[in-house]
Amino acid sequence: MVKMKSIHSQGKIIGTLVTVGGAMIMTLIRGPAFQFPWTNHNTVHHQTSVNVVSTQDQIKGSVMIALSCFSLASFFIVQALTLKSYPAELSLTALVCMIGTLEGSVLTMVAERANASIWSINWDVKLFAAIYSVRKNSSLHSSYPSDIR
């Protein structure tokens, strides 16, 4: 339940609106492709094809990011309810991470069944994204349970 008069609740609502709004801006505004120092800069023709994005793709991206924000907010609500009956925060966090890893792996196997190279690890933006995602998600799961209650 959200207590609208509480400064903490107001901060969370404003933070959610800023996050969703920022995500929408990031998907709707076209900009140059970002190159890391260790990526191959000889793919000029690929970079120009990346910047050509249809309006339909931008709308799909915006909807997917909005659903992602809604899903994460829903997850925190469910997590807060779960912690009331299951107070072992660390084991709950480990369980959630293991189930998420399993679900992501199964989804990847189904979606990329014809492309075995998707499992290769190279020094590129995909490795950076995976490391950042693990770091970001582990810090979220380890810090939020005590803050939610």
N, C-alpha and C positions, 0 to 999 in steps of 0.2 A: 504494500500500500504506500502510495506517495503522499507525504504530508506537505502540501503546497506552501504552508507558512514556515516550514523549516528551511533554514539557509542551506543546509546540506542537500536537501531535495531540490531546491531551486538551482543549486550549482550543478547537480547531476543532470537536470533537465536542460539547462543551458549548454552544458558540455556535450550532451547527446545531439542537440540541435546544431551546434557548431561542427561536430564531427560529421554528421550526415550532410550538412551544407557544404563542408569542405570536400567531402567525397564526391558530391554532385559536381562541384566546380572542377575537380580534378578530371572527371570523366567527360565533362562537356566542353572543356577548353582544349583546343588542339595546340600542341607545342612540338618542339623538335624532340627526336628520340634521344634519350640520355645514353652516352657512351662511357663505360668504365675504362680506366687506363689499360687494363689487361685484355680488353676485347679487341677483336679484329676490326680495324678502321678502314679496311679496303672494301667493305661492302656498302659503297655509296648507293648503288641501285637498290639494295635492300632497305636502306634507311628511308629513301624517298617513298618506297612502297608501304612502309610502316606508317608514315604520316598521312597517307590517304585512307581516311576512315569515314565510313558512311554514317549518316545521321541515325540509321536504324541500329548500327553497332553502338553508337554513343547512348542511345536510349536503353538498349539491353544492358550496357555496362552500368548505367545509373540505377536501373532497377535492381540489378544483381548486388550492387554495393549497398543500396538501401535495405534489401532483404538481409544482407550480411550483418548490417548494424542492428536491425531488428532481431535477428537470430541471436546475436551476442547478448543483447539486452535481455531477451527471453531466457537465455542460458543462465545469466546471473540471477534472475528471479527464481528459476528452478533450483539453482545451486543454494540460494539462501534458504529456500524451503527444505531442501534435503539436509542442510547442516543443522536444522533444528532437531531432526530425528536421528541423524548420523553425525555426531560431533567430531569424528576423526578427520580433521582437515587434510592432513598430508596423504593419508591413504585414499581419500576421495579424489584428491588432485592426481595422484598416480593412476588411479582407475580411469579417470576421465581422459588423461593423456594416452594411456594404452588403448582405450576404445577408439579415440580419435585417430591414432596411428593406424589401427587395424582398419577402420572405415576408409581412411584416405588411401591406404594401400589397395584395398579391394576395389574402390572406385577407380583408381589409376589403372589397375589391371584390366578392368572392364573397358574403360574409355580408350586406353592405349594398347589394346591387345595385339595390334598389328605392328606396333612400333617399339621394338625391344631397346632401341637406343635411348629411349626416354629415361631409363634407369642408370645411364652412365653419368658419372660426376666429372665435370670439367671446371676449370677456373674461369667461370663466366657469371653472368647476372643470376642464373638459376641457383648456383651454389650460394651466392650472397643472399638471395631471397630465402632460401631454405634455412640458413644460419640465423638470419634476422627473425624469421617466423618462429623458429624454436626458441630463441632468446626472448622475444616479445611475449609469446604465449606462456612460457614457463614463468616469466615474471608476473604476468596477469593472474595466473592460477595460484601462485604462491602468495600474492599480496591481497587479493580481493576477498577470500573467504572470511577473514576476520573483520574486514571493513564493511561487509554486506549486512551482517546481523544487526 
